[in-house]
Structures are given as structure tokens and as C-alpha cells.
């Protein structure tokens, strides 16, 4: 009996020390936004049919683009892209969150796979780029390693009032940064050719959700 009480005491000390804390989800305290097909706009090279750069099967958005492709608009001088632009959920204030499962086939390089875009000021608040198989913020700050050929769960929180952004990979916070301000923002994911991009860039996304509070 004494031994049992001793073990119980050790367990209570261990719990009290914080080692047995329950995992907190990045979405705790947030309210999920409703997303329908009307909220999904596919931006792709303007001279290509949608089926030439995008497919949707069993809940998976598959997007790819080539370095020689044209921009998404004849008047644009931006680089090639095939991206989901989430419509009707632009935000100006509060705390917003993107959630989704991403997959990048081996070989895709120098490509942005997720971003928070702005209207005024710097074009983006955050861009997550694949560089040599690792996920980085603007080709610089490391977010996580070895993203090729595996599904990873991504949460990106944008606190517009505090001008901060937080990135979680598979439920673990891997980046917290100060970000620039602007008038309005929106979320995108897919492939956008960036610095030193490979000939073909592809990314797959599923279970895309938006949250706010």
C-alpha cells in the first residue's frame, strides 16, 4: 500500500510539473469559417485550360506550373502560378487562421506553396517557400525540414492587430515572426514560381479550413 501511495505521489508531481500537459490545438478558441466552392478561385496561366494545370480528386487539389508558363493575367508581370485564392474571406482586423494538409512531390524547388497576400503596402505578409526540400519563410527562415513526398499539417495564424504571424507544422509551433501591416489580407495556397524555381513545381492541398476570432 505504501508503495502504491508513493507511486501516486510521483505521478501527481509529474503532472503538476507540466510534463503531462494535454496538447493544445492551434485552432482552440477560434471559430471555423464556412467555405464553399464559391470561395475557391483557381488562378492559373491565362492561356491554359484549367485541366492543364489543376485537378481535383477525392478532396485533393493538385496544382502544378512550369517555369515557362505565363502569368495568371495578360496584364500581370508576375511569375507563373497555379494557386487557390480564397474569396469572400478577406480580413482587415482580428486574428485569422489558415489550416490545411500539404504535399510537395520531390524535385519541386524555389516555389511558394502558401501565402497571406495584402492589398496595400508589401504584397505579402508571409510566403512559405520550398527550398531544397525544406519549408522556409521567404527563402530565409527555416520553418521545417524534409517536406518532400509526405503530407504535412499546416496552421498559419495571422494576428492583424499585433502584426504577428505564427506557423505550426503537425500541431507544433515552428515559427513566430513580426509581420508588416496593410489594409486587407487574403489566403492563398498552391504553387507560385519564386527564386531559383525548378522546371516543374507541384503541390497538393486538402482539408483546407479557415478560422477566426
Buried (B, 14 or more C-beta within 10 A) or exposed (E): EEEEEEEEEEEEEEEEEEEEEEEEEBBEEBEEBEBEEEBBEBBBBEEBEEEEBBEBEEEBBBBBBBBEBBBBEEEEEEBBBBBBBBEEBBBEEEBBBBBBBBBBBEEBBBBBBBBBBBEEEEEBBBBBBBBEBBBBBBBEBEBBEEBBEEBBBBBBBBBBEEBBBBBBBEEEEBBEBEBEEBEEBBBBBBBBBBEEBBEBBBBBBBEBBBBBE
